Amino acid sequence: AQKITQTQPGMFVQEKEAVTLDCTYDTSDQSYGLFWYKQPSSGEMIFLIYQGSYDEQNATEGRYSLNFQKARKSANLVISASQLGDSAMYFCAMREGLDQGAQKLVFGQGTRLTINP
Amino acid sequence: GAGVSQSPRYKVTKRGQDVALRCDPISGHVSLYWYRQALGQGPEFLTYFNYEAQQDKSGLPNDRFSAERPEGSISTLTIQRTEQRDSAMYRCASSLMGQGGGYTFGSGTRLTVV
C-alpha cells in the first residue's frame, strides 16, 4: 500500500491565487512527521515545511501552510498568493516515528504545479 | 561545507562497469541518506547512516548496491556491474540526528548506463 498519496499529477493556477496541493498518508504509528519539498526545474530539493504528528497547530512558513487533518490522515500544502516562481514539482513525504532511530523519509509521486501569468 | 556536495554531477557508464558516487554532507551533520529518483517520480529511499554506522539498508535494490561512510563524514554509494535500469538521479541528504525538520539534499548525481 502507498504510504504517501498525491492524487494530483498536475495543477494549473493563475498567479496570485491560492493553491492547495493534496497529500494523504497511511501509517499505524502514533508518532510521525510530515514534510513538503519543492523541486524546481533545476532539480534541487528544497525543504518547505514540516508538521509533527503531535503538533496541535498547523505549521506555517511564510506563504506556505500545512493543513493537517489527523483523523483524515491528510497533510495538504497551501500556498497563498502564488507567484510564477512557485512553478515546480512538489513532494509530500513522511517519516514514521520521531525517535533518533526512525529517519527514513518516504515520498509521494509528486504534483507538478504550473503558475500562469 | 555550506551544503551537501555530490560528485560527479553526471556520470555515463557502460553496462557492466562499476561506479562510485560520492557525497560530502554538511559539516556536523550526523545522519546521511541516499535516495534514488527516477524521472518524474519521487525520491526512493536506499540507505542511511548515523555517524559511520549503516542504520538501514532496506531500500538497496539488490546486492550490486552498497554504501559506506567509514569515518562518519563522506559517503560512497557503489553500484557494481551496472545495468540500464540503474539509470537515475542519485541524491544524498544529511541532517542532524533526530532532527524534526527537513533534511538538506545535494544536487544529485545523474547516472546514465548505456
Interface residues (C-beta under 8 A of the other chain):
Chain A: I4 G33 F35 Y37 G43 E44 M45 F47 L48 Y50 G52 F91 A93 L98 D99 Q100 G101 Q103 K104 L105 V106 F107 G108 Q109 G110
Chain B: S31 Y33 Y35 G40 Q41 G42 P43 E44 F45 Y48 N50 Q55 D56 G59 M89 R91 A93 S95 M97 G98 G100 G101 G102 Y103 T104 F105 S107 G108
